[in-house]
Amino acid sequence: MQIFKKTTKFNFMGGRKLALIVSSAVILVALASIVVRGLNLGIDFTGGTLVEVGYHETVDLPKVREALAAEGFSDATVQHFGTSRDVLVRLAPRDGVDTAAISTSAFAAMSKLADGQADMRRVEFVGPQVGDELTEDGGLAMLYALFGILIYVGIRFEYRFAVGAVIALVHDVVFTIGVFSLFQVEFDLPVLAAVLAVIGYSLNDTIVVFDRIRENFRKIRKGSATEIINASLNQALTRTLVTSMTTLLVLIALFIFGGEIIHGFALALIVGVVIGTYSSIYVASTAIIMMGISKDDLMSVEKEGADVEETP
């Protein structure tokens, strides 16, 4: 048949059992890490003080950390902001210590490195209550997104496709967050935004695959559901790989050259794009097979009397 020409012939669904085992094991590890180790939440969620200092000359971050540790700020997060002369410091809140006193003490320690040749650019404070609200709102945002996707895909395709898409998205979100928990990378608002972006990217990839599966279920008369899904995945493979690779090139450039301030954001998107591509092929497609999808479920319903109207 012409529909099978000029496409790859990888047996994706032949490895679905192995993929299911690997995915299950990885998700269990991610969940265990999230429960046991938790997330290394930034001050956006925990509350604290943010201090931005500008130096007249390039400054080494290890020296800044040493200076802050000498003043009792051993848990400070230090990174360059924009240039190697601009430093951004995040400080955890201290019980019974005024916020202004914390920022003043930290700036005094940092200015000693340059003999007073440093400028206070910005001071921000996030209270614990605001952090709690952001944590709750962030979690609700992901739940609302998944629920909306469930409704959208269910209306556009079929309820088994909707469930399969949500399973794939939950898989991607848990995996991405699990990476941040396992390696204790700081989880802040930009990372949360990246996780929400991963949901959108992964859904787009899954919808493209599902659209091809639905089209082939209606076109291909012979073959089992597994064979048709396999053919559909091969047909969509080029588009999926080209999209993923071009996106990854941009994200890797951001991760390497974008500075430490967006490392977490870029890392979350890199992990999300890779795992989202994998889940579109194996997780979402395997889920609809396990739920017993068949050609009859997607065949167009013929109106009564259609044959009579077409008869001359």
Steps between C-alpha positions, in 0.01 A plus 500: 500500500620849422453619856789281614748619236792731572475450875713322755391159621607492865302264718431750778211310650704181504702654782205643691524244781865582562421872480216450750735329746769768461250787530338346808837452670615854419174656620517302824854629559386856424203474737717347773751785464224762513351343815828426680732781389244756395576799280770760550251785496620851422402808697204546264337218696678496835532875551825688554709793383644565155797737468650617171848655520704659221881497510731730304714203398447129437444304820537127567192330644695265734651807671154654540373177657796493740439861604132432563574178690736693728204721596272203567336472158631154414170400338496798260442435129746705294505543123595747231220714366556624145876562514790370708493829696139464610418257782161380617471355851201318650489481878269285709292675769624504860277487803503821700727684254370799306509474121681831463768381744551181298546686171727761661722237659524302177587808295767602751661156469491513121634854474809404702618292203542815292608736777162665496489528120156344469149634445173375641278461194189337639352348815183290498324310771253213463305415813427138598127556453554616141721197443227266626246665271731464200552130581126440519424706189775326304364156586145606413621642166637158400182322611279744307718458192474119514123512557450740208711277277294196602180677389651640178650172377188307602284730286737511204588131489359237735508450877777237480719745313430759770601261777810396304604862448458586869696188604784610271491856640501382862791273408693797356426733792593243766819410314606864460428591862668175609823605327499827699432309821760230436781745422370771737497768232328815623129504416365853461231684304685492164535122538129471576429702185726259308307200635174655379666563162603133492132406538415710195791369293435136585128538431570653158725205410244249627215668307699475175554127558136444600377688194703271274373193685138611461552573130657160437232315696251638247718447189670166555252215467735214588724457800459492875486808721861441603617483137314818405637687803848378410459628144370834630797545733740435212322754283515766772858415601676746268285790610541407866879472481548819298284698744671354806855545368451862394339580835784330686762699309347824627461370856855368518628838379294667774634259760864554401505869414193637679664533839427334831182697552311289242683168542208345686250625243703368206574170675131436569414562136784281373390211720136563410558504124700176508256313724202654319620362167546158657157504668321600179636187334489246781290616795199659327479241220551208737228634729232504228596146394469379860156660517389300197472765228380362167417624149128482576539761773616764251303415189272780380136442580297480180169682498183302442377524145840611365507207255143574384580868435806408290301252287410661164 
